[in-house]
Amino acid sequence: MPVVLVPGVLRAEAGGASRLEVTAAGTLGAVLTEVGERWPMLARRIRDEQGAVRRYVNVFVDGEQAGLETAVAPTSEIQVLPSVAGG
């Protein structure tokens, strides 16, 4: 099963979990759709109202920056990294 790695700043929206196992594979879009069904608060922080990845969020599949059509294998690791602003 693919695994979504959740950074500390988003863990509250994932019930405190740092790793989410998902059954969807095929594309990153399919994985994020499952995340939205199971963890809707987390999905709102990752995707906008049109379903696109928010501009301040970077998503990586197996270490490579990814888009919604990026292939996801059953053994893939998906990392979600929101941008951090500050000064």
Gaussian input, Z-matrix of N, CA and C with variables (Angstrom, degrees):
# hf/3-21g

backbone

0 1
 N
 C     1     B1
 C     2     B2     1     A1
 N     3     B3     2     A2     1     D1
 C     4     B4     3     A3     2     D2
 C     5     B5     4     A4     3     D3
 N     6     B6     5     A5     4     D4
 C     7     B7     6     A6     5     D5
 C     8     B8     7     A7     6     D6
 N     9     B9     8     A8     7     D7
 C    10    B10     9     A9     8     D8
 C    11    B11    10    A10     9     D9
 N    12    B12    11    A11    10    D10
 C    13    B13    12    A12    11    D11
 C    14    B14    13    A13    12    D12
 N    15    B15    14    A14    13    D13
 C    16    B16    15    A15    14    D14
 C    17    B17    16    A16    15    D15
 N    18    B18    17    A17    16    D16
 C    19    B19    18    A18    17    D17
 C    20    B20    19    A19    18    D18
 N    21    B21    20    A20    19    D19
 C    22    B22    21    A21    20    D20
 C    23    B23    22    A22    21    D21
 N    24    B24    23    A23    22    D22
 C    25    B25    24    A24    23    D23
 C    26    B26    25    A25    24    D24
 N    27    B27    26    A26    25    D25
 C    28    B28    27    A27    26    D26
 C    29    B29    28    A28    27    D27
 N    30    B30    29    A29    28    D28
 C    31    B31    30    A30    29    D29
 C    32    B32    31    A31    30    D30
 N    33    B33    32    A32    31    D31
 C    34    B34    33    A33    32    D32
 C    35    B35    34    A34    33    D33
 N    36    B36    35    A35    34    D34
 C    37    B37    36    A36    35    D35
 C    38    B38    37    A37    36    D36
 N    39    B39    38    A38    37    D37
 C    40    B40    39    A39    38    D38
 C    41    B41    40    A40    39    D39
 N    42    B42    41    A41    40    D40
 C    43    B43    42    A42    41    D41
 C    44    B44    43    A43    42    D42
 N    45    B45    44    A44    43    D43
 C    46    B46    45    A45    44    D44
 C    47    B47    46    A46    45    D45
 N    48    B48    47    A47    46    D46
 C    49    B49    48    A48    47    D47
 C    50    B50    49    A49    48    D48
 N    51    B51    50    A50    49    D49
 C    52    B52    51    A51    50    D50
 C    53    B53    52    A52    51    D51
 N    54    B54    53    A53    52    D52
 C    55    B55    54    A54    53    D53
 C    56    B56    55    A55    54    D54
 N    57    B57    56    A56    55    D55
 C    58    B58    57    A57    56    D56
 C    59    B59    58    A58    57    D57
 N    60    B60    59    A59    58    D58
 C    61    B61    60    A60    59    D59
 C    62    B62    61    A61    60    D60
 N    63    B63    62    A62    61    D61
 C    64    B64    63    A63    62    D62
 C    65    B65    64    A64    63    D63
 N    66    B66    65    A65    64    D64
 C    67    B67    66    A66    65    D65
 C    68    B68    67    A67    66    D66
 N    69    B69    68    A68    67    D67
 C    70    B70    69    A69    68    D68
 C    71    B71    70    A70    69    D69
 N    72    B72    71    A71    70    D70
 C    73    B73    72    A72    71    D71
 C    74    B74    73    A73    72    D72
 N    75    B75    74    A74    73    D73
 C    76    B76    75    A75    74    D74
 C    77    B77    76    A76    75    D75
 N    78    B78    77    A77    76    D76
 C    79    B79    78    A78    77    D77
 C    80    B80    79    A79    78    D78
 N    81    B81    80    A80    79    D79
 C    82    B82    81    A81    80    D80
 C    83    B83    82    A82    81    D81
 N    84    B84    83    A83    82    D82
 C    85    B85    84    A84    83    D83
 C    86    B86    85    A85    84    D84
 N    87    B87    86    A86    85    D85
 C    88    B88    87    A87    86    D86
 C    89    B89    88    A88    87    D87
 N    90    B90    89    A89    88    D88
 C    91    B91    90    A90    89    D89
 C    92    B92    91    A91    90    D90
 N    93    B93    92    A92    91    D91
 C    94    B94    93    A93    92    D92
 C    95    B95    94    A94    93    D93
 N    96    B96    95    A95    94    D94
 C    97    B97    96    A96    95    D95
 C    98    B98    97    A97    96    D96
 N    99    B99    98    A98    97    D97
 C   100   B100    99    A99    98    D98
 C   101   B101   100   A100    99    D99
 N   102   B102   101   A101   100   D100
 C   103   B103   102   A102   101   D101
 C   104   B104   103   A103   102   D102
 N   105   B105   104   A104   103   D103
 C   106   B106   105   A105   104   D104
 C   107   B107   106   A106   105   D105
 N   108   B108   107   A107   106   D106
 C   109   B109   108   A108   107   D107
 C   110   B110   109   A109   108   D108
 N   111   B111   110   A110   109   D109
 C   112   B112   111   A111   110   D110
 C   113   B113   112   A112   111   D111
 N   114   B114   113   A113   112   D112
 C   115   B115   114   A114   113   D113
 C   116   B116   115   A115   114   D114
 N   117   B117   116   A116   115   D115
 C   118   B118   117   A117   116   D116
 C   119   B119   118   A118   117   D117
 N   120   B120   119   A119   118   D118
 C   121   B121   120   A120   119   D119
 C   122   B122   121   A121   120   D120
 N   123   B123   122   A122   121   D121
 C   124   B124   123   A123   122   D122
 C   125   B125   124   A124   123   D123
 N   126   B126   125   A125   124   D124
 C   127   B127   126   A126   125   D125
 C   128   B128   127   A127   126   D126
 N   129   B129   128   A128   127   D127
 C   130   B130   129   A129   128   D128
 C   131   B131   130   A130   129   D129
 N   132   B132   131   A131   130   D130
 C   133   B133   132   A132   131   D131
 C   134   B134   133   A133   132   D132
 N   135   B135   134   A134   133   D133
 C   136   B136   135   A135   134   D134
 C   137   B137   136   A136   135   D135
 N   138   B138   137   A137   136   D136
 C   139   B139   138   A138   137   D137
 C   140   B140   139   A139   138   D138
 N   141   B141   140   A140   139   D139
 C   142   B142   141   A141   140   D140
 C   143   B143   142   A142   141   D141
 N   144   B144   143   A143   142   D142
 C   145   B145   144   A144   143   D143
 C   146   B146   145   A145   144   D144
 N   147   B147   146   A146   145   D145
 C   148   B148   147   A147   146   D146
 C   149   B149   148   A148   147   D147
 N   150   B150   149   A149   148   D148
 C   151   B151   150   A150   149   D149
 C   152   B152   151   A151   150   D150
 N   153   B153   152   A152   151   D151
 C   154   B154   153   A153   152   D152
 C   155   B155   154   A154   153   D153
 N   156   B156   155   A155   154   D154
 C   157   B157   156   A156   155   D155
 C   158   B158   157   A157   156   D156
 N   159   B159   158   A158   157   D157
 C   160   B160   159   A159   158   D158
 C   161   B161   160   A160   159   D159
 N   162   B162   161   A161   160   D160
 C   163   B163   162   A162   161   D161
 C   164   B164   163   A163   162   D162
 N   165   B165   164   A164   163   D163
 C   166   B166   165   A165   164   D164
 C   167   B167   166   A166   165   D165
 N   168   B168   167   A167   166   D166
 C   169   B169   168   A168   167   D167
 C   170   B170   169   A169   168   D168
 N   171   B171   170   A170   169   D169
 C   172   B172   171   A171   170   D170
 C   173   B173   172   A172   171   D171
 N   174   B174   173   A173   172   D172
 C   175   B175   174   A174   173   D173
 C   176   B176   175   A175   174   D174
 N   177   B177   176   A176   175   D175
 C   178   B178   177   A177   176   D176
 C   179   B179   178   A178   177   D177
 N   180   B180   179   A179   178   D178
 C   181   B181   180   A180   179   D179
 C   182   B182   181   A181   180   D180
 N   183   B183   182   A182   181   D181
 C   184   B184   183   A183   182   D182
 C   185   B185   184   A184   183   D183
 N   186   B186   185   A185   184   D184
 C   187   B187   186   A186   185   D185
 C   188   B188   187   A187   186   D186
 N   189   B189   188   A188   187   D187
 C   190   B190   189   A189   188   D188
 C   191   B191   190   A190   189   D189
 N   192   B192   191   A191   190   D190
 C   193   B193   192   A192   191   D191
 C   194   B194   193   A193   192   D192
 N   195   B195   194   A194   193   D193
 C   196   B196   195   A195   194   D194
 C   197   B197   196   A196   195   D195
 N   198   B198   197   A197   196   D196
 C   199   B199   198   A198   197   D197
 C   200   B200   199   A199   198   D198
 N   201   B201   200   A200   199   D199
 C   202   B202   201   A201   200   D200
 C   203   B203   202   A202   201   D201
 N   204   B204   203   A203   202   D202
 C   205   B205   204   A204   203   D203
 C   206   B206   205   A205   204   D204
 N   207   B207   206   A206   205   D205
 C   208   B208   207   A207   206   D206
 C   209   B209   208   A208   207   D207
 N   210   B210   209   A209   208   D208
 C   211   B211   210   A210   209   D209
 C   212   B212   211   A211   210   D210
 N   213   B213   212   A212   211   D211
 C   214   B214   213   A213   212   D212
 C   215   B215   214   A214   213   D213
 N   216   B216   215   A215   214   D214
 C   217   B217   216   A216   215   D215
 C   218   B218   217   A217   216   D216
 N   219   B219   218   A218   217   D217
 C   220   B220   219   A219   218   D218
 C   221   B221   220   A220   219   D219
 N   222   B222   221   A221   220   D220
 C   223   B223   222   A222   221   D221
 C   224   B224   223   A223   222   D222
 N   225   B225   224   A224   223   D223
 C   226   B226   225   A225   224   D224
 C   227   B227   226   A226   225   D225
 N   228   B228   227   A227   226   D226
 C   229   B229   228   A228   227   D227
 C   230   B230   229   A229   228   D228
 N   231   B231   230   A230   229   D229
 C   232   B232   231   A231   230   D230
 C   233   B233   232   A232   231   D231
 N   234   B234   233   A233   232   D232
 C   235   B235   234   A234   233   D233
 C   236   B236   235   A235   234   D234
 N   237   B237   236   A236   235   D235
 C   238   B238   237   A237   236   D236
 C   239   B239   238   A238   237   D237
 N   240   B240   239   A239   238   D238
 C   241   B241   240   A240   239   D239
 C   242   B242   241   A241   240   D240
 N   243   B243   242   A242   241   D241
 C   244   B244   243   A243   242   D242
 C   245   B245   244   A244   243   D243
 N   246   B246   245   A245   244   D244
 C   247   B247   246   A246   245   D245
 C   248   B248   247   A247   246   D246
 N   249   B249   248   A248   247   D247
 C   250   B250   249   A249   248   D248
 C   251   B251   250   A250   249   D249
 N   252   B252   251   A251   250   D250
 C   253   B253   252   A252   251   D251
 C   254   B254   253   A253   252   D252
 N   255   B255   254   A254   253   D253
 C   256   B256   255   A255   254   D254
 C   257   B257   256   A256   255   D255
 N   258   B258   257   A257   256   D256
 C   259   B259   258   A258   257   D257
 C   260   B260   259   A259   258   D258

   B1=1.4379
   B2=1.5193
   B3=1.3424
   B4=1.4595
   B5=1.5323
   B6=1.3190
   B7=1.4629
   B8=1.5247
   B9=1.3356
   B10=1.4574
   B11=1.5228
   B12=1.3292
   B13=1.4587
   B14=1.5226
   B15=1.3261
   B16=1.4635
   B17=1.5284
   B18=1.3494
   B19=1.4596
   B20=1.5298
   B21=1.3195
   B22=1.4576
   B23=1.5105
   B24=1.3210
   B25=1.4569
   B26=1.5332
   B27=1.3285
   B28=1.4701
   B29=1.5280
   B30=1.3030
   B31=1.4734
   B32=1.5214
   B33=1.3276
   B34=1.4706
   B35=1.5288
   B36=1.3348
   B37=1.4569
   B38=1.5278
   B39=1.3236
   B40=1.4670
   B41=1.5201
   B42=1.3295
   B43=1.4561
   B44=1.5120
   B45=1.3338
   B46=1.4559
   B47=1.5179
   B48=1.3148
   B49=1.4676
   B50=1.5232
   B51=1.3162
   B52=1.4625
   B53=1.5272
   B54=1.3276
   B55=1.4730
   B56=1.5187
   B57=1.3091
   B58=1.4591
   B59=1.5135
   B60=1.3083
   B61=1.4611
   B62=1.5178
   B63=1.3251
   B64=1.4584
   B65=1.5219
   B66=1.3114
   B67=1.4573
   B68=1.5206
   B69=1.3328
   B70=1.4613
   B71=1.5209
   B72=1.2865
   B73=1.4564
   B74=1.5182
   B75=1.2837
   B76=1.4570
   B77=1.5108
   B78=1.3511
   B79=1.4531
   B80=1.5297
   B81=1.3151
   B82=1.4516
   B83=1.5278
   B84=1.3210
   B85=1.4646
   B86=1.5164
   B87=1.3283
   B88=1.4702
   B89=1.5260
   B90=1.3159
   B91=1.4663
   B92=1.5255
   B93=1.3360
   B94=1.4537
   B95=1.5268
   B96=1.3203
   B97=1.4610
   B98=1.5197
   B99=1.3326
   B100=1.4685
   B101=1.5284
   B102=1.3127
   B103=1.4667
   B104=1.5234
   B105=1.3243
   B106=1.4590
   B107=1.5138
   B108=1.3143
   B109=1.4661
   B110=1.5228
   B111=1.3163
   B112=1.4667
   B113=1.5233
   B114=1.3356
   B115=1.4586
   B116=1.5320
   B117=1.3295
   B118=1.4679
   B119=1.5317
   B120=1.3165
   B121=1.4644
   B122=1.5283
   B123=1.3094
   B124=1.4595
   B125=1.5225
   B126=1.3081
   B127=1.4678
   B128=1.5265
   B129=1.3232
   B130=1.4681
   B131=1.5242
   B132=1.3059
   B133=1.4687
   B134=1.5308
   B135=1.3466
   B136=1.4649
   B137=1.5226
   B138=1.3419
   B139=1.4667
   B140=1.5185
   B141=1.3317
   B142=1.4580
   B143=1.5247
   B144=1.3238
   B145=1.4592
   B146=1.5355
   B147=1.3274
   B148=1.4653
   B149=1.5230
   B150=1.3243
   B151=1.4604
   B152=1.5195
   B153=1.3252
   B154=1.4687
   B155=1.5300
   B156=1.3185
   B157=1.4646
   B158=1.5331
   B159=1.3229
   B160=1.4672
   B161=1.5176
   B162=1.3230
   B163=1.4651
   B164=1.5201
   B165=1.3169
   B166=1.4667
   B167=1.5294
   B168=1.3334
   B169=1.4687
   B170=1.5257
   B171=1.3137
   B172=1.4580
   B173=1.5266
   B174=1.3199
   B175=1.4548
   B176=1.5268
   B177=1.3282
   B178=1.4589
   B179=1.5222
   B180=1.3174
   B181=1.4656
   B182=1.5182
   B183=1.3141
   B184=1.4660
   B185=1.5214
   B186=1.3460
   B187=1.4546
   B188=1.5129
   B189=1.3203
   B190=1.4639
   B191=1.5245
   B192=1.3437
   B193=1.4548
   B194=1.5258
   B195=1.3351
   B196=1.4583
   B197=1.5141
   B198=1.3363
   B199=1.4587
   B200=1.5173
   B201=1.3114
   B202=1.4578
   B203=1.5236
   B204=1.3204
   B205=1.4684
   B206=1.5296
   B207=1.3104
   B208=1.4667
   B209=1.5262
   B210=1.3153
   B211=1.4650
   B212=1.5279
   B213=1.3256
   B214=1.4645
   B215=1.5224
   B216=1.3231
   B217=1.4661
   B218=1.5283
   B219=1.3227
   B220=1.4655
   B221=1.5223
   B222=1.3235
   B223=1.4632
   B224=1.5356
   B225=1.3171
   B226=1.4679
   B227=1.5184
   B228=1.3489
   B229=1.4560
   B230=1.5155
   B231=1.3161
   B232=1.4556
   B233=1.5157
   B234=1.3163
   B235=1.4512
   B236=1.5289
   B237=1.3339
   B238=1.4645
   B239=1.5182
   B240=1.3382
   B241=1.4611
   B242=1.5226
   B243=1.3360
   B244=1.4638
   B245=1.5291
   B246=1.3175
   B247=1.4568
   B248=1.5137
   B249=1.3145
   B250=1.4540
   B251=1.5180
   B252=1.3198
   B253=1.4530
   B254=1.5208
   B255=1.2701
   B256=1.4521
   B257=1.5196
   B258=1.2829
   B259=1.4510
   B260=1.4895
   A1=110.24
   A2=117.25
   A3=119.10
   A4=109.94
   A5=115.41
   A6=121.52
   A7=108.02
   A8=115.71
   A9=121.83
   A10=107.06
   A11=116.84
   A12=122.36
   A13=108.40
   A14=116.08
   A15=121.95
   A16=109.08
   A17=117.69
   A18=119.41
   A19=111.09
   A20=116.37
   A21=121.96
   A22=114.04
   A23=117.71
   A24=121.46
   A25=112.61
   A26=118.27
   A27=121.95
   A28=113.73
   A29=118.07
   A30=120.20
   A31=113.81
   A32=118.51
   A33=120.15
   A34=110.56
   A35=117.07
   A36=121.80
   A37=112.44
   A38=117.00
   A39=122.53
   A40=110.97
   A41=116.92
   A42=120.33
   A43=113.63
   A44=116.84
   A45=121.37
   A46=114.46
   A47=117.67
   A48=121.00
   A49=111.91
   A50=116.44
   A51=121.23
   A52=111.38
   A53=116.53
   A54=122.44
   A55=108.60
   A56=116.56
   A57=122.10
   A58=109.11
   A59=116.99
   A60=120.36
   A61=107.77
   A62=115.54
   A63=121.16
   A64=109.02
   A65=116.56
   A66=120.45
   A67=111.87
   A68=116.89
   A69=120.66
   A70=109.68
   A71=115.06
   A72=121.74
   A73=105.61
   A74=117.06
   A75=120.20
   A76=110.02
   A77=116.62
   A78=120.28
   A79=109.79
   A80=114.98
   A81=119.92
   A82=109.84
   A83=117.36
   A84=120.47
   A85=111.96
   A86=117.78
   A87=121.20
   A88=110.92
   A89=116.81
   A90=120.65
   A91=109.87
   A92=117.28
   A93=119.92
   A94=112.13
   A95=117.68
   A96=120.28
   A97=110.12
   A98=117.57
   A99=120.31
   A100=110.88
   A101=117.24
   A102=120.05
   A103=109.40
   A104=116.94
   A105=120.94
   A106=113.52
   A107=116.72
   A108=120.75
   A109=111.72
   A110=117.07
   A111=120.85
   A112=113.96
   A113=116.96
   A114=122.81
   A115=108.82
   A116=117.90
   A117=121.00
   A118=114.52
   A119=118.38
   A120=119.94
   A121=110.72
   A122=117.21
   A123=121.21
   A124=110.20
   A125=116.33
   A126=120.47
   A127=111.28
   A128=117.71
   A129=120.73
   A130=112.02
   A131=116.77
   A132=120.18
   A133=111.56
   A134=116.67
   A135=121.03
   A136=112.02
   A137=116.67
   A138=121.06
   A139=110.91
   A140=115.07
   A141=119.63
   A142=110.80
   A143=116.89
   A144=122.10
   A145=112.93
   A146=117.19
   A147=121.35
   A148=112.65
   A149=117.27
   A150=121.06
   A151=114.46
   A152=117.41
   A153=120.73
   A154=109.30
   A155=115.78
   A156=120.27
   A157=107.13
   A158=115.72
   A159=120.05
   A160=110.37
   A161=116.11
   A162=120.21
   A163=113.19
   A164=118.52
   A165=120.72
   A166=113.00
   A167=117.05
   A168=121.80
   A169=108.49
   A170=116.00
   A171=121.54
   A172=108.03
   A173=115.77
   A174=120.86
   A175=107.72
   A176=114.96
   A177=121.60
   A178=109.19
   A179=116.31
   A180=122.45
   A181=106.36
   A182=115.44
   A183=121.89
   A184=112.24
   A185=115.51
   A186=121.37
   A187=116.08
   A188=118.16
   A189=121.80
   A190=109.48
   A191=117.07
   A192=119.98
   A193=108.74
   A194=115.80
   A195=120.35
   A196=112.44
   A197=114.21
   A198=123.20
   A199=108.54
   A200=116.93
   A201=121.46
   A202=113.85
   A203=117.51
   A204=120.71
   A205=113.14
   A206=117.43
   A207=121.27
   A208=110.33
   A209=116.15
   A210=121.41
   A211=110.65
   A212=114.91
   A213=122.41
   A214=107.67
   A215=115.79
   A216=121.62
   A217=109.31
   A218=117.02
   A219=119.54
   A220=114.00
   A221=117.85
   A222=121.27
   A223=112.91
   A224=117.08
   A225=120.76
   A226=113.19
   A227=114.45
   A228=123.12
   A229=107.27
   A230=115.80
   A231=122.08
   A232=107.39
   A233=116.25
   A234=121.03
   A235=108.56
   A236=115.56
   A237=122.29
   A238=107.53
   A239=116.01
   A240=120.46
   A241=110.52
   A242=117.39
   A243=118.49
   A244=109.34
   A245=116.11
   A246=120.48
   A247=109.21
   A248=115.28
   A249=121.08
   A250=107.29
   A251=116.09
   A252=121.00
   A253=109.32
   A254=115.31
   A255=118.91
   A256=109.73
   A257=114.03
   A258=115.03
   A259=112.09
   D1=138.99
   D2=173.99
   D3=-63.15
   D4=152.42
   D5=179.40
   D6=-122.74
   D7=132.84
   D8=174.55
   D9=-101.82
   D10=121.13
   D11=177.86
   D12=-89.55
   D13=123.27
   D14=-174.94
   D15=-105.52
   D16=122.79
   D17=178.87
   D18=-71.14
   D19=159.80
   D20=-177.14
   D21=-52.48
   D22=-38.40
   D23=-176.88
   D24=-66.41
   D25=-19.93
   D26=-179.39
   D27=-109.45
   D28=-0.68
   D29=-173.87
   D30=-64.09
   D31=-31.90
   D32=178.82
   D33=-58.90
   D34=-37.10
   D35=179.23
   D36=-73.50
   D37=-12.99
   D38=179.43
   D39=-109.83
   D40=23.15
   D41=-179.94
   D42=68.03
   D43=22.78
   D44=179.24
   D45=87.82
   D46=-2.28
   D47=-176.61
   D48=-77.01
   D49=143.05
   D50=175.38
   D51=-97.52
   D52=-18.07
   D53=179.45
   D54=-134.96
   D55=129.76
   D56=177.77
   D57=-117.68
   D58=122.23
   D59=175.06
   D60=-88.56
   D61=130.80
   D62=179.35
   D63=-122.18
   D64=153.65
   D65=-179.74
   D66=-92.98
   D67=-21.38
   D68=-178.79
   D69=-68.29
   D70=143.68
   D71=172.17
   D72=-145.00
   D73=-177.41
   D74=-179.37
   D75=109.60
   D76=-70.80
   D77=179.43
   D78=-137.31
   D79=160.43
   D80=176.22
   D81=-61.27
   D82=-37.21
   D83=177.88
   D84=-57.91
   D85=-41.65
   D86=178.55
   D87=-65.30
   D88=-40.45
   D89=178.35
   D90=-63.46
   D91=-46.15
   D92=-178.99
   D93=-67.44
   D94=-29.12
   D95=174.34
   D96=-64.94
   D97=-43.39
   D98=176.51
   D99=-63.85
   D100=-41.52
   D101=176.46
   D102=-57.40
   D103=-41.75
   D104=179.26
   D105=-63.97
   D106=-34.49
   D107=178.55
   D108=-73.96
   D109=-36.35
   D110=-175.37
   D111=-93.78
   D112=-32.71
   D113=-179.21
   D114=-133.32
   D115=71.92
   D116=-173.80
   D117=-59.23
   D118=-34.90
   D119=179.50
   D120=-66.41
   D121=-38.48
   D122=176.96
   D123=-65.95
   D124=-43.97
   D125=-178.57
   D126=-60.31
   D127=-36.29
   D128=179.02
   D129=-65.24
   D130=-26.09
   D131=178.18
   D132=-82.52
   D133=-19.44
   D134=-178.02
   D135=-96.83
   D136=-41.43
   D137=-175.46
   D138=-116.82
   D139=151.07
   D140=177.35
   D141=-88.35
   D142=-174.74
   D143=-175.67
   D144=-64.89
   D145=-23.71
   D146=177.60
   D147=-89.54
   D148=-2.57
   D149=178.54
   D150=92.53
   D151=-0.31
   D152=178.41
   D153=-81.07
   D154=152.38
   D155=174.62
   D156=-65.76
   D157=131.20
   D158=-178.88
   D159=-57.85
   D160=147.63
   D161=-173.43
   D162=-65.58
   D163=-22.56
   D164=179.78
   D165=-96.21
   D166=10.19
   D167=179.17
   D168=-114.54
   D169=132.04
   D170=174.08
   D171=-109.24
   D172=136.47
   D173=179.41
   D174=-123.88
   D175=134.80
   D176=-179.28
   D177=-123.26
   D178=138.30
   D179=174.05
   D180=-114.51
   D181=118.33
   D182=-178.67
   D183=51.31
   D184=41.22
   D185=175.02
   D186=86.05
   D187=-3.42
   D188=-179.17
   D189=-110.86
   D190=135.72
   D191=178.17
   D192=-58.56
   D193=138.55
   D194=-169.70
   D195=-131.41
   D196=155.27
   D197=171.78
   D198=-114.68
   D199=177.35
   D200=-175.56
   D201=-60.51
   D202=-26.30
   D203=-179.22
   D204=-91.39
   D205=0.37
   D206=179.79
   D207=-62.54
   D208=135.43
   D209=-179.95
   D210=-67.73
   D211=138.84
   D212=176.98
   D213=-124.50
   D214=120.88
   D215=178.51
   D216=-88.28
   D217=163.08
   D218=177.90
   D219=-59.37
   D220=-19.68
   D221=-179.38
   D222=-104.33
   D223=8.16
   D224=-175.36
   D225=-69.56
   D226=150.82
   D227=171.28
   D228=-111.98
   D229=125.91
   D230=-179.83
   D231=-110.74
   D232=125.40
   D233=-178.96
   D234=-114.15
   D235=129.32
   D236=178.91
   D237=-106.93
   D238=123.95
   D239=-178.50
   D240=-129.40
   D241=101.47
   D242=175.05
   D243=-74.26
   D244=147.37
   D245=176.47
   D246=-67.51
   D247=147.91
   D248=178.26
   D249=-117.09
   D250=124.27
   D251=179.07
   D252=-105.58
   D253=155.43
   D254=177.66
   D255=165.53
   D256=177.24
   D257=-178.06
   D258=-151.38

